[in-house]
Amino acid sequence: MMRQFFGTSLKGDLTEAVRGLAGPQFIMLLSNAQQFEAHVKALEALFPGVPSIGCVGMSYDTKVVEQGVGVVAFLEGVTAAAGVLEQASSMPVKYIDRLKKDLAAVGGASRDTVCIDFCAGNDACVLTTLYTVLGPKSIPLVGGTGDAGMVSANGVVYRDAVAYGLVKNRGGRVKAYKENIYHQMGNYRFIASGTDRANYVLGTLNGRPAKQVYQEILHVTDREILTRTFQNPFGKLNGDDTCIISIKEVKGNALACYRQVNDSDVLILLELGDYQAITRETIRQICADFPRRSAVFSVNCLFRYKLFSERGYMQEYLREMAALGSHAGLVGYGEHYNNRFVNQSMTCVVFE
C-alpha cells in the first residue's frame, strides 16, 4: 500500500523538511522564490535519481506553510516518472514525446494512474497539449500554477515550462475530483466582447463596459471589485460545467482576469455558496468512492485560501480534510483538472 509523506521547515531548511523520509518513489517540492533553486539542487543531491517535480508556492497538511519549504513524497507501492515540457508560452507540443515515453515506461491505465503537473503559466495551452497524450487513455490530471515563473523536474530548474509527474498506484485505484463552492447568481447571461486574449482582458459584456456592468449589479466601487471577486467571480459555461473566472484588476473600463476570456464566450455571474456544507459533501463523496484511502493530494486556489482565512475557516477546513487520512497539498494560482484550467477551486487526487 502506498504512503504519503509530508515534511516542512518554516525557516526553509530542506534537511529538516525531509527528516524521516526514506526510500521515496516520487517527490514534490513546494518552496519559496528566494530559496527555490538552492532547494532543487539540494533535493537532487539528497535523493539522486528519484523522479521529482517542484514549484514556488505555499504547502499544507493540517497547517499552511506560508514561507519556508514543504516536501510531499509518495513511498511504497507506486511507480513514477517525471519530466518537463519546455517553451510553455509558445510551443510545448514540441516536447510531447517526453510525456509519451514516460507514460509508456510507467505503464499506467485510467483506473490506477494520475498525472500531477506544476506549471509556470499559459495553463490553458499547456493542458490542451498534455491532454493530447492523457486524453485518449483517460488518465486524470490534477495540478496547479506556481509562482515566480519557475518549475523544476528531476533536479533541474526551468522557466516557461510545465513539470509533470506520472504516478501509478500499484495497490489500487486513483481518482481526480474538483470542488466548486460557487453557484449561479440571478439570471444574468453575458456575451463577452472587446477581449484581449493575450492579457486576459474582458472589455465589454452585452456591448457595455465590463467594469460598469459588474459595478451596477453588485453596487461596488472600483476598489471593492478586487475583493468582491472572492464572493462573485464570473463563470464561463463549458458544457454542463462552469469554469470560474476571477477578476485580477480594473483596466480603465475593462476587467483583467486570471484566465482567458474570448469574444463571444457566454458568461454568467456566480455567488459564493455554503462552502462548509460543500466541503463536507466532497469528503462524503470521496469516502463513498474510496472506503480505504492511502493518500489525498490537493491543490487549493490562493483565492480560496484568502477567503477561508478571512472567514476564520482555513484551519477547520484542513482539519476536516485530514479526516480523509493523509492529506497534503499546494496553494496554487490556478487549478488544473483533466484538460481544464479553473480558478477559485480545489482539485485533488485520491489514492486507494
C-alpha positions, 0 to 999 in steps of 0.5 A, spaced: 500 500 500 502 506 498 504 512 503 504 519 503 509 523 506 509 530 508 515 534 511 516 542 512 521 547 515 518 554 516 525 557 516 526 553 509 531 548 511 530 542 506 534 537 511 529 538 516 523 538 511 525 531 509 527 528 516 524 521 516 523 520 509 526 514 506 526 510 500 521 515 496 518 513 489 516 520 487 517 527 490 514 534 490 517 540 492 513 546 494 518 552 496 519 559 496 522 564 490 528 566 494 530 559 496 527 555 490 533 553 486 538 552 492 532 547 494 532 543 487 539 542 487 539 540 494 533 535 493 537 532 487 543 531 491 539 528 497 535 523 493 539 522 486 535 519 481 528 519 484 523 522 479 521 529 482 517 535 480 517 542 484 514 549 484 514 556 488 508 556 492 505 555 499 504 547 502 499 544 507 497 538 511 493 540 517 497 547 517 499 552 511 506 553 510 506 560 508 514 561 507 519 556 508 519 549 504 514 543 504 516 536 501 510 531 499 513 524 497 509 518 495 513 511 498 511 504 497 507 501 492 507 506 486 511 507 480 513 514 477 516 518 472 517 525 471 519 530 466 518 537 463 515 540 457 519 546 455 517 553 451 510 553 455 508 560 452 509 558 445 510 551 443 510 545 448 507 540 443 514 540 441 516 536 447 510 531 447 514 525 446 517 526 453 510 525 456 509 519 451 515 515 453 514 516 460 507 514 460 509 508 456 515 506 461 510 507 467 505 503 464 499 506 467 491 505 465 485 510 467 483 506 473 490 506 477 494 512 474 494 520 475 498 525 472 500 531 477 503 537 473 506 544 476 506 549 471 509 556 470 503 559 466 499 559 459 495 553 463 490 553 458 495 551 452 499 547 456 493 542 458 490 542 451 497 539 449 498 534 455 491 532 454 493 530 447 497 524 450 492 523 457 486 524 453 485 518 449 487 513 455 483 517 460 488 518 465 486 524 470 490 530 471 490 534 477 495 540 478 496 547 479 500 554 477 506 556 481 509 562 482 515 566 480 515 563 473 519 557 475 518 549 475 523 544 476 523 536 474 528 531 476 533 536 479 533 541 474 530 548 474 526 551 468 522 557 466 516 557 461 515 550 462 510 545 465 513 539 470 509 533 470 509 527 474 506 520 472 504 516 478 501 509 478 498 506 484 500 499 484 495 497 490 489 500 487 485 505 484 486 513 483 481 518 482 481 526 480 475 530 483 474 538 483 470 542 488 466 548 486 463 552 492 460 557 487 453 557 484 449 561 479 447 568 481 440 571 478 439 570 471 444 574 468 447 571 461 453 575 458 456 575 451 463 577 452 466 582 447 472 587 446 477 581 449 484 581 449 486 574 449 493 575 450 492 579 457 486 576 459 482 582 458 474 582 458 472 589 455 465 589 454 459 584 456 452 585 452 456 591 448 457 595 455 463 596 459 465 590 463 467 594 469 460 598 469 456 592 468 459 588 474 459 595 478 451 596 477 449 589 479 453 588 485 453 596 487 461 596 488 466 601 487 472 600 483 476 598 489 471 593 492 471 589 485 478 586 487 475 583 493 468 582 491 471 577 486 472 572 492 464 572 493 462 573 485 467 571 480 464 570 473 463 563 470 464 561 463 459 555 461 463 549 458 458 544 457 454 542 463 460 545 467 462 552 469 469 554 469 470 560 474 473 566 472 476 571 477 477 578 476 485 580 477 484 588 476 480 594 473 483 596 466 480 603 465 473 600 463 475 593 462 476 587 467 483 583 467 482 576 469 486 570 471 484 566 465 482 567 458 476 570 456 474 570 448 469 574 444 463 571 444 464 566 450 457 566 454 458 568 461 454 568 467 455 571 474 456 566 480 455 567 488 459 564 493 455 558 496 455 554 503 462 552 502 462 548 509 456 544 507 460 543 500 466 541 503 463 536 507 459 533 501 466 532 497 469 528 503 462 524 503 463 523 496 470 521 496 469 516 502 463 513 498 468 512 492 474 510 496 472 506 503 480 505 504 484 511 502 492 511 502 493 518 500 489 525 498 493 530 494 490 537 493 491 543 490 487 549 493 486 556 489 490 562 493 483 565 492 480 560 496 485 560 501 484 568 502 477 567 503 477 561 508 482 565 512 478 571 512 472 567 514 476 564 520 475 557 516 482 555 513 484 551 519 477 547 520 477 546 513 484 542 513 482 539 519 476 536 516 480 534 510 485 530 514 479 526 516 480 523 509 487 520 512 493 523 509 492 529 506 497 534 503 497 539 498 499 546 494 496 553 494 496 554 487 494 560 482 490 556 478 487 549 478 488 544 473 483 538 472 483 533 466 484 538 460 481 544 464 484 550 467 479 553 473 480 558 478 477 559 485 477 551 486 480 545 489 482 539 485 485 533 488 487 526 487 485 520 491 489 514 492 486 507 494 
